[in-house]
Amino acid sequence: MSYSVGEGHGDPSMTALAPNGDPVLAARLTVPAVPGTFVRRQRLVEQLAEGARTPLTLVNGPAGAGKTLLVADWIAACEPGDVAWLTVEPEDSAPGVFWAYVLHAFRHHGVALPEYIGSPARPGEVDHSLLARLAAWLNGRDSRVVLVLDEFDRVADCAEVADGLQFVLRHAGAGLRLVVISRTEPLLPLYRYRAAGELVDIRADDLAFRAEETAALVDRHGLPLSAEAARVLTERTGGWAAGLRLCTLAAQRADDPESFLKEFEPGHSTVADFLLGEVLRAHPAETQDLLLRTSILEETHPDLANALTGRDDAEPILEELQRANAFVEPIGHSWYRLHPLFAEILRVHLGVRHPGLEPELHRTAARWLIRAGLLDEALPHAADAGDWGLAAAEFIDRLAIGRLLTGLAAERLDGLFARMAPEVSGPAPDLVRAARELAHHDVDRGVAYLQRAEENLPDGDGGDAAAVRLSCAVLRVLAARVAGSADMAESAARAVAEEERSLPANRLEQCPELTALMLTDLGSAQLWAGRFDAARSTLSDAVRAAQGPATAFPRHEALSRLALIDFLYGLPGRAESHARGAIAEAEHSGLAVSDRTGMAQLVLAAVAIDRDDLTAAREHLDRAAATSATPAACRDPIVAVELAILRSRLLSARGDSRAALLALDDLACRPLVSAEPSPWVSDRIAMAMAAALLADGDPQAAVKVFEEQPAHGPESLVAEARARAAAGESERALRILDALPDHRKRGPVIDVWVLLTRAQAVDALGDSAAAESLLLKALAAARPHHLRRPFLEAGPWVRRLLLHRPVLAREHAWLTGALSRRPVDARPWEESPSPRPEPLSAREQDVLERLAQLMSTEEIAADLHLSVNTVKTHLKSIYRKLAATRRGEAVRRARELGLL
């Protein structure tokens, strides 16, 4: 049907034109015809009917899910008033073209628009006032218009189109109801519509056929099938509409349909015979050849198909196949996709007709895709061709080595290169092997491959040579981090910077994960060495790296380490802010649990302990412990150290000093996974041990800790002074405090401990007035940051001074309340013991242990080979015995009782 300008404009004899000069295609405005074999599913019809009462209905699902016919049948059957239909094309990403077609769709379906609304004059833009006039006119109508936008995913990424659509929908009121049919979510604020109850959302799960609906579909095709056979067919196809129809058509030709379904093999079946006979052989030899050769591809382009066939006729052939609905689907921008089942059958037939050709086709496809800049698509074809030299060389040349270490593609790339033959040699294959081994934390093998690659580095200033050397230097930074050598890491980072100057800037911009990973590894090595200022600067640069899925892991890790540095400097507010930023980065980007170290949760636990918020500290520690066995945490020795230290601090805070000491025993005898020791980590272990000994009433043993492990940093020197003051060595304690380095780099936590330790020392020397003055300064420094724990751990003299001076008690009620509730020198055996719970059974203990690992009820059932109901019964018994009402409470109670 031709469409004329005469519908409100100009000469009726003239064909209407879109703003881009193309004629308006009436076929895009036509509601598709519904075939006689279509099965109306009442549950979906009711959802669509409900959607007609709300502003927005989204029908979202994969290709072949039956979206378009579902809506077309609803329109034909239910007649929901004025309906305008538009099948969207990629050209509609130009807002002027899109809105011109929307207006034509209204007119085509009998919705008479007033002339004053106008029409877009240019393809790339639409006058906002036009949209306002359209919305106002719709809002003033007595009846609604249902606008259906089919295949909206073709412009789903166009923000201008989405913004305009949202504007009109919002201001049209009850005059417009929008139905969006799409494979992807549109850029509309769906969350707002959901929150307001103004969205009907029909998804792939809704579109999937149920067994009884499959039976109805099969019956429409005249195929008698039992209910069991219909169930099997539904399961085998996942309820996918196109797959059901395909299998049904094939089963029609089988003597025994039920046996056919059980014995179905795509390459050797009636389906294969049907597709080959009815589809493949119905086309000319050139078409058959193209289909066979392109069957190795997930998606094909005419130029790529020409490369595989050696001809130049792919474009008209693919267009004809698409028009003939011969299992070839256009997916936009001249790309096509074969039906997966058809492609699988064609590949089997390719091996029969052209044995040995498939590897060469994969090699040709790989080279074409590489030239087109499609590395992700090229690598599997190079692998299937056995051309590992090409795969590795292109992977390194495109600076993609970082993608083996982080990002959504890391697991897929690791699996792909795991197939690389050991005899493949050269710097690029060895660098890929080195990255894989380092990613799996096999440092020795990773460094061996790295050294072998370095021995064969190419000379020259070309981009390929520079990319190899740059990748090598980046991996050397990672290896240095694992070895704990800041010097090696900084040297390798300088090599990275030098090689970067040899490459065009745009190549590095395309691989933001490479810089972010290198900076995070460098900053981590500097942190381990105690170079806190350098580490802070480097990690801050990593955080400022480009945001996105590729950099999510290094940004999360860098923020976590910045939080730790802030904590070590005694800055609780900044530490908490960076830690929450790290957690938000992981949550926002959907970072896998296996890529989280738990460091941010540890910092939050440490800050909570300093504030005497022990419940929050326990929760943060539980979350950190749940990730302590992840690959990311296992390669980070700081996580294990801090987890043990904070467990010890929490036990001391709860009055169990003996358990606090036991929590540190493992650290005292276990070597840290690093070639070079970390001075501040050793300090942290010594400080924790001394603090536990002081809590246990043994200051002499606390002093001995520092005699065996001399203190290095300000915090550990203060801890030594505190131990010596508690042991009666007040003058020695004051000398240590007097010799502390520049206090300007110290945060309030360290300042508070300095003031309290000095106050304790002068108080012991008889100068109570000076002690009170120092205590007042400590209170003033602690109050803005809610630092209660230092006062609770400093000793009984603090409580004596505060609680026996009414003025101090009134001014610092935020602290004195905590002191009055719980004496700092209380022993656990002086407290009234809690009754021991009823013992857990062996099976209940099994369930409890998995509960602590954050496993779901279903996962516990699968792991223990129990039913879900049995697990629920065990959980109820566990909660009762532990006097708990929820999971987290039960786990905390079990830890306190030593059951975990």
Helices and strands as residue ranges (DSSP letters): G 26-29, H 42-51, E 56-60, H 67-78, E 82-87, G 90-93, H 95-108, G 115-117, H 128-139, E 145-150, G 152-155, H 159-171, G 173-175, E 176-182, H 190-195, E 199-202, H 204-207, H 211-220, H 227-237, H 241-252, H 257-262, H 270-275, I 276-280, H 285-294, H 302-309, H 314-323, E 328-332, E 335-338, H 340-353, H 358-371, H 375-384, H 388-397, G 401-404, H 410-417, H 427-439, H 443-455, H 463-483, H 486-500, H 505-509, H 512-528, H 532-543, G 549-551, H 552-568, H 572-589, G 593-595, H 599-610, H 614-626, H 631-634, H 637-653, H 657-669, H 679-695, H 699-708, H 714-726, H 730-738, G 743-745, H 748-764, H 768-782, G 783-785, H 789-794, H 796-803, H 806-811, H 813-821, G 828-830, H 842-852, H 857-864, H 868-881, H 887-896
